[in-house]
Amino acid sequence: MRRIYVLGPFRLDAEGQILFKGPEPVALGRRAVALLHALVARHGTPLSKDDLIEAAWPELTVDEGNLSVQIAALRRVLGEEPGGDHWIETLSRRGYRFVGPVTTDEEVDPSKPLPNLSNRPSIAVLPFSNMSGDPEQEYFADGMVDEIITGLSRIKWLSVTSRSSCFSYKNKPVSMREVAEKLGVRYALEGGVRKFGNRIRITAQLIEVETDTHLWAEQFDRPLEDVFALQDDITMCVVGAIEPSLRKVEVERVKRQRPSNFSAYDLLLRSQQLVFAGMPDEATRAIPMLEEALNLEPNYSAAHAYLAWCYHSRFGRGGLREEDRIAAVRHARVAISLGNDDATALAIAALALAYDDHDTSTALEVFDRALELSSCNMFALCWNAAILAWTGRIDLAIERASLALKLGPFDPLNWRANHALSVAYFHGRRYREAADAARKVVDANPVYSLPRALLAAALIRLGRSDEARAMAQTVLEREPSFTIRGTARYSELDPDVFGPFVEAWRAVGLPE
């Protein structure tokens, strides 16, 4: 099947040299068609000037001005459609990208529902394109896809299409609608590999197939040295970025859904923002949703883990009621018994065990199990880093928190990594870095009181007394019941770590 791109009223024959508009064709040179094809094929994703020159003038050395001339020609033709002259965007120091309307193979009715879509989030990792023409890179591209499929398969809540089904599309034109109809998935990952000199460039983009919407795209440039180490590095980056991207889209999806249709998974998603806030009022609102999820699915390890987190938040910041602490530990231990294949559930449960049962040895063992399941799981990396920091193992805490930030720089929950860094840096007397990390947590999660206390402690050690006392006042505004002794009940995992915070909090006037 020849792949036809539909750009508004234009039809681009990707194998020819003609851009059609209505009955009369508009002639374009083959260089311009090659450029447009490259831009449209990576719709919404920036392409560098080097990539575009390689697409239009393969294996030739040409002046960059030739690219500008062809882009201008394309804009003139597309400009015949109102607004079409803006469909190709110039990105300063990055290149160009195509942002106009696109469908492929045939014009489809976007309002027509797709059959066979999975009830749970599901993804197909399509074979990556070998864009360098080097047969050796074919094996690398296929291996890259294999590694990503394996990595995504470790995400408990995500259904991943088998390799054999995904590779049935190798070296074939693919429309997202066809992928949705035949594989029954909500999302697809596609990408390409290009070698240049002793470096390799890998592009990847995540697509919601029903709407053909680009959710995430990234480009990775790496030296081509140890191939297997390179595959591991890219896989961690891709999987680490995809999980929070899909989590965000899934939460938005369930917000649009009627409550009468909720499954246990949907209820978990609806509770997520409240659970992750880490504060008692929000936790109290989330608990009924999670209890309903367990009514529907009693052995749902993730729901038990989320309940452990809710009761942990209520215990630590909602009055230190013993019944909340007991409930946190109970749900955490159930989640651990049920969650042998769920890294996120294990990590959250380990957090509750450490803070609320002070069973740090078991908690660290469970964190290790979670990271064996998924070495790039953000929950496991961040909360493990936090427990490591509170127990004085600051080098490993900084290493794991920094890895989490590398894998999920735009994850809305990466404040957890900065929380761990603020504790670790303070313990290491790196107060400026501690303040910077704590402020990032405050900015990302303004309702959470403890990061404000951590920031106040760092500021007083930097000699910024007025700022420190002002920040301490906001701690009490967010949590009127905050006391140093109360915080010690669940944060004093190592007196040598906690003691300096106590001294700083007394200095800024926080109540005993």
TAGI-V747753 format. One line per field, one symbol per residue. ss: DSSP state (H for helix, E for strand, C for the rest). phi: phi as a letter, one per 30 degrees, with the letter a starting at -180 (. if undefined). A space follows every 50 residues. Layout:
ss->???
phi->???
This chain:
ss->CCCEEEECCEEEECCCCEEEECCEEEECCHHHHHHHHHHHHCCCCCECHH HHHHHHCCCCCCCHHHHHHHHHHHHHHHCCCCCHHHCEEEECCCEEEECC CCEECCCCCCCCCCCCCCCCCEEEECCCEECCCCHHHHHHHHHHHHHHHH HHHCCCCCEECCHHHHHHHCCCCCCHHHHHHHHCCCEEEEEEEEEECCEE EEEEEEEECCCCEEEEEEEEEEECCCHHHHHHHHHHHHHHHHHHHHHHHH HHHHHCCCHHHCCHHHHHHHHHHHHHHCCHHHHHHHHHHHHHHHHHCCCC HHHHHHHHHHHHHHHHHCCCCHHHHHHHHHHHHHHHHHCCCCHHHHHHHH HHHHHHHCCHHHHHHHHHHHHHHCCCCHHHHHHHHHHHHHCCCHHHHHHH HHHHHHHCCCCCCCHHHHHHHHHHHHHCCCHHHHHHHHHHHHHHCCCCCH HHHHHHHHHHHCCCHHHHHHHHHHHHHHCCCCCHHHHHHHHCCCHHHHHH HHHHHHHCCCCC
phi->.ddccccidcbcddccbbccbidcdcdbdddddddddddddceicdcddd dddddcbeiccbddddddddddddddddddceiddcdcccceibkbacbd dbbbiadcdddddcdidddcebbccdeddccciceddddddddddedded dddddedcccddedddddcdhbdbcdddedddcicdbbcbaabbcbicbb cbcbbcbdddchcdcababbcbdccdddddddddedddddddedddeddd ddddddddedcdcedddedddedddddibdddddddedddddddddbdcd dddddddedddeddddbbjhddddddddddddddeddccdcbdddddddd eddddcchcdddedddeddddddbdcddddddddddddddcicddddddd dddddddbdcddcdedddedddddddddicdddddddddddeddbdddde eddddeddddddicddddddddddedddbeddbdddddebcddbeddded dedddddcjddd
